[in-house]
Amino acid sequence: MTDAFQAAQRAAGVIAAKHRGDLAGAEALLASFPDEASRTRGFCLLAELSLSLVTSQTGQSMDELVQELTLLMESIPGTA
C-alpha cells in the first residue's frame, strides 16, 4: 500500500473518530501524520475518493458535484 493511501486511511480514521465523539482519538491520529504534506495528501486523496463514490452513486459529473458542494459550503454560517 502506498504512503498516500495509508495517509488517506488515517484521514478517514480522524473523521470516523470525530463522528463517534472520540476527539482525543481524532487528535492522536492527526498528530500521527509524519508531516503536514502527508496529512494534506491524505485528506486530498480521501476527498477525491469520496467525491468519486458520490458521482458513481448519483450520476452527477465531478464538476456538477463540486459546484453543488461549493454552494453548500457558502451557505454555512461563518464560512463566508
N, C-alpha and C positions, 0 to 999 in steps of 0.2 A: 504494500500500500504506500502511496506517495505521501510526502510530507503535507502536501496541500489537502489531501483527503483526510489525513489524520487531524489536521487543524480544523477542517470543516466538521468532523465528528465531535471534536472538542467544543466548537462553537455551538453545535446542536445541543450538546450537554449543558452548556451555560443556559441556553434558552429553556430547556426542559427543567433544570433546577429552579430557575426563577419562577416558572409557571406552577411548580408544585410547592412554592413558598420556601424553598431552601436557598435563601440568599447567601448564607455562608458558603454553601457548596458552589454556587454560581461564582462567587468571588474567588474561591480557591481555584476553580477551573480557569477563570480569566487570568489569574496570576501564574498558572502553569504553562502558559504560552511562552516559548523561549524568547520571543521579542515582538515588538509592535508590528513588524512586517508580516510575521507568521500569523498573528492574530487577524490582521487586515485581510490577508489572503484567505484564511479560513472562513471568515464571515462573508467575504465576497463570493466564494465558491458555494457556501451554504445558500446564500440568497439566489444565486443563479440556478442552482439545482431546484430550489423551492419554486421559483418562478416558472421553470420548465415544467415542473409537475403540475402547476396550476394551468398552464397553457395546454397541456395534453388533456387535462380533465374538462376544460371549458371550451376548447376550440378557438380561443382568442389567440391573436398573434402576440408576440412578445411586445411589440410596440403598443398595441391596444392595452395590454395589461399594465405596462409601465405608465402609460398615460392615466389609466384609472387609479393606480396607486399614488401617482403624483397628486392628483386631485384630492384623493382621500387624505393624504398627508397634509395638504394645505388647509383642509377643513378641521384639523385637530387643533383645539385651542392651545395657544402658547408656542406653536411651532412656526408661525409666520414671522 
